[in-house]
Every structure is written in C-alpha cells, then in structure tokens.
Amino acid sequence: MSRKPKKGYFVRGQFVAEGSELDLQLKAEQKHFQENSKTELKRESTELQKLGESLLTLRAELVERLQLPDKLLDALEEARRITNFEGKRRQMQFIGKLMRGLDEETLTAVRDALDDQHQGSARESLALHEAEQWRDDLIERDDALQRWLDQHPGTDSQQLRALIRQARKDRQPNQDEISRGLVPRHGRAYREIFQMVKEQLQHE
C-alpha cells in the first residue's frame, strides 16, 4: 500500500510540508510582511492627506506654479468652502485619495513649494524682529544712530535724527502718568522709525 503524499508546496525548489516548522516560519514571515505593508500604506496615506491639507495654506501663486490636476484644485476649493466638521473631514479624505494619484515628481514639487513658503515666512519674521531691535536701540542708545548710518549709508540721516528726537520726546511720561505707573507712550515718530528701518533693511 503506497504512502499518502504529504500536503505541502515548493519554495525555491524545496518541498515544505504543511504544518512543518518551516511552513509555520514561512507563514509567520508572510503575515509579518503583510502587516508591515498595511502599516506602511496607512502611514503613507496619512502623510499624503496631511500634505493635501497643507496645500490649503499655500499661497495662490505657488499653487499655480505646481500645475496640479483640475480635480484636485476643485477639491481644495470645495474644502475651503465647507464649514461642517464632518463634511470637511470627508473632503480631506477625498483630497488624500487624489494626492495618492500624483506622481513622485509632483509630490516633491508640492513639498518644495511648502518649504519655500515656510522659509519665506521665517525670513519675514526675522526681518521684522531686526527692525524692532534697531528701532528700540535708536531711541534708547545715543551710539546706535552712528552704528546704523555706518551700516546703512543710504539712510536720510536728517529725517532719522528728527524722528528719534520726536520719539524720545513722545515717550517722556508726565507727572500724572508716573504716579499712575503708566508705561511710556509711543507716538507717530516711534512707528515711522520702525517703517523707515524696515524698508531700508528690505531694500538691501
């Protein structure tokens, strides 16, 4: 009587019997691979949905430069109009789905555009901070004016001197304000110094 053949399959020319140690090991590896693939797909899907949400904050001229598909542009426009939370959530999922249809080159261009916008905002914040610092120094410190003029010789020094004098005068509190502990006032000259300094820094 012939022996009943074992159930199994071949892997790279090797017979693997069902229920054997090797069979269990291979199945465990396959399950692990499938779970990892699912996790990776979910992570990628979430990342693309967030990228789609970021597109809503991108400036119009940067969006135009990307030349995105009309369907995605329409979906983004619709998302801006939706105020209902659940409706917005569903729309963002739809945008995430459309984002998955973009090629890698377009996705890279989207990330680059978002980086450009972020860096531009950071540069603007830095420039404003620098202008504020110079304004305060010019009003507070006598030597600041010469330092400024050395670094920015194109400045109208006469106008700046007059504004500094006025700003110092404006900020002198009267006796009543001192007794009430009020902070120094900032008049028009204070704002004009800031504007003058900011414009000079931007044009260099």
Legacy VTK file of the C-alpha trace (Angstrom):
# vtk DataFile Version 3.0
C-alpha trace
ASCII
DATASET POLYDATA
POINTS 204 float
0.000 0.000 0.000
1.519 3.348 -1.102
2.010 6.070 1.468
-0.306 9.029 1.185
1.740 12.021 -0.150
2.235 14.854 2.274
0.387 18.075 1.608
2.681 20.977 1.002
4.268 23.303 -1.522
7.595 24.164 -3.024
9.634 27.270 -2.135
12.744 27.889 -4.245
12.831 24.217 -5.232
12.433 22.976 -1.649
9.363 20.998 -0.580
7.669 22.448 2.504
5.231 20.137 4.255
2.094 21.739 5.673
2.299 22.068 9.440
6.062 21.628 9.488
8.331 24.009 11.385
9.471 25.607 8.115
5.853 26.015 6.969
4.945 27.795 10.217
8.034 30.008 9.957
7.278 30.994 6.350
3.641 31.761 7.178
4.702 33.901 10.160
7.128 35.814 7.909
4.407 36.374 5.291
1.954 37.599 7.942
4.605 39.962 9.345
5.333 41.267 5.820
1.612 41.836 5.124
1.116 43.656 8.436
4.167 45.805 7.750
2.883 46.579 4.255
-0.516 47.596 5.669
1.171 49.826 8.293
3.403 51.387 5.638
0.435 52.039 3.314
-1.559 53.603 6.160
1.401 55.800 7.156
1.890 56.898 3.538
-1.845 57.580 3.161
-1.882 59.728 6.343
1.218 61.633 5.216
-0.340 62.392 1.800
-3.599 63.530 3.411
-1.627 65.937 5.646
0.260 67.150 2.578
-3.113 67.782 0.915
-4.273 69.755 3.981
-1.078 71.836 3.790
-1.974 72.775 0.203
-4.895 74.774 1.654
-2.366 77.115 3.294
-0.191 77.537 0.191
-0.173 80.960 -1.498
-2.103 81.136 -4.794
0.949 81.857 -6.997
2.785 78.825 -5.567
-0.257 76.587 -6.203
-0.438 77.826 -9.816
3.233 77.013 -10.337
2.593 73.365 -9.360
0.098 72.793 -12.229
-1.981 70.334 -10.205
-4.835 68.329 -11.809
-8.139 70.252 -12.065
-9.923 67.611 -9.992
-7.542 68.209 -7.061
-7.770 72.008 -7.404
-11.602 71.775 -7.377
-11.480 69.510 -4.298
-9.220 72.010 -2.475
-11.552 74.876 -3.407
-14.517 72.872 -2.095
-12.657 72.123 1.177
-12.161 75.880 1.733
-15.920 76.399 1.423
-17.001 73.567 3.749
-17.516 74.664 7.357
-19.177 71.492 8.699
-16.609 69.405 10.640
-17.718 66.001 9.337
-18.075 67.312 5.780
-14.592 68.819 5.969
-13.138 65.561 7.311
-14.656 63.561 4.434
-13.445 66.130 1.914
-9.899 65.934 3.309
-10.001 62.131 2.964
-11.029 62.608 -0.674
-8.126 65.042 -1.170
-5.798 62.444 0.393
-7.071 59.892 -2.143
-6.410 62.331 -5.029
-2.931 63.042 -3.637
-2.137 59.311 -3.886
-2.729 59.604 -7.627
0.052 62.197 -8.069
3.448 61.108 -9.356
6.547 61.374 -7.162
7.857 64.396 -9.097
4.681 66.406 -8.394
4.683 65.388 -4.715
8.306 66.550 -4.409
7.342 69.871 -6.058
4.466 70.270 -3.523
6.849 69.679 -0.585
9.387 72.126 -2.080
6.691 74.821 -2.511
5.598 74.398 1.122
9.246 74.661 2.240
9.689 77.840 0.165
6.630 79.415 1.787
7.741 78.400 5.291
11.268 79.749 4.794
9.848 82.982 3.361
7.666 83.436 6.472
10.657 82.721 8.734
12.771 85.309 6.853
9.985 87.919 7.160
9.679 87.275 10.915
13.439 87.632 11.304
13.444 90.923 9.337
10.605 92.329 11.489
12.437 91.318 14.651
15.626 93.000 13.387
13.719 96.197 12.535
12.119 96.256 16.017
15.532 95.790 17.636
17.057 98.657 15.636
14.100 100.957 16.387
14.421 100.344 20.137
18.221 100.791 20.023
17.967 104.034 18.049
15.562 105.504 20.608
17.341 104.142 23.695
21.058 104.429 22.812
22.921 107.503 21.555
25.595 105.446 19.777
23.009 103.413 17.805
22.437 106.151 15.212
26.080 106.196 14.118
26.175 102.400 14.011
23.072 102.401 11.819
24.466 105.067 9.470
27.765 103.189 9.149
25.920 100.049 8.092
23.227 101.798 6.021
24.801 104.937 4.495
21.839 105.424 2.127
19.587 106.468 5.020
18.227 110.014 5.197
20.157 110.834 8.389
18.461 114.194 8.934
14.977 112.696 8.863
16.027 109.809 11.122
17.606 112.171 13.696
14.413 114.271 13.774
12.253 111.141 14.260
14.491 109.880 17.097
14.267 113.269 18.872
10.470 113.247 18.492
10.141 109.634 19.647
12.195 110.379 22.776
10.037 113.420 23.487
6.818 111.423 22.967
7.829 108.699 25.365
8.538 111.035 28.314
5.656 110.435 30.739
4.226 113.400 32.628
3.987 113.522 36.422
0.417 112.183 36.470
1.380 109.176 34.303
4.412 108.469 36.512
2.236 108.476 39.628
-0.215 106.080 37.983
2.629 103.784 36.854
1.715 104.042 33.180
4.108 102.761 30.533
5.765 105.260 28.170
3.630 106.282 25.196
4.571 105.577 21.616
3.676 108.267 19.126
3.804 108.558 15.349
7.613 109.015 15.289
8.073 105.631 17.004
6.071 103.919 14.239
7.798 105.915 11.483
11.275 104.915 12.692
10.202 101.269 12.507
8.819 101.753 8.982
11.954 103.583 7.821
14.300 100.947 9.258
12.199 98.045 7.903
12.127 99.486 4.364
15.877 100.111 4.439
16.564 96.513 5.542
14.244 95.090 2.862
15.851 97.058 0.023
19.383 95.922 0.762
LINES 1 205
204 0 1 2 3 4 5 6 7 8 9 10 11 12 13 14 15 16 17 18 19 20 21 22 23 24 25 26 27 28 29 30 31 32 33 34 35 36 37 38 39 40 41 42 43 44 45 46 47 48 49 50 51 52 53 54 55 56 57 58 59 60 61 62 63 64 65 66 67 68 69 70 71 72 73 74 75 76 77 78 79 80 81 82 83 84 85 86 87 88 89 90 91 92 93 94 95 96 97 98 99 100 101 102 103 104 105 106 107 108 109 110 111 112 113 114 115 116 117 118 119 120 121 122 123 124 125 126 127 128 129 130 131 132 133 134 135 136 137 138 139 140 141 142 143 144 145 146 147 148 149 150 151 152 153 154 155 156 157 158 159 160 161 162 163 164 165 166 167 168 169 170 171 172 173 174 175 176 177 178 179 180 181 182 183 184 185 186 187 188 189 190 191 192 193 194 195 196 197 198 199 200 201 202 203
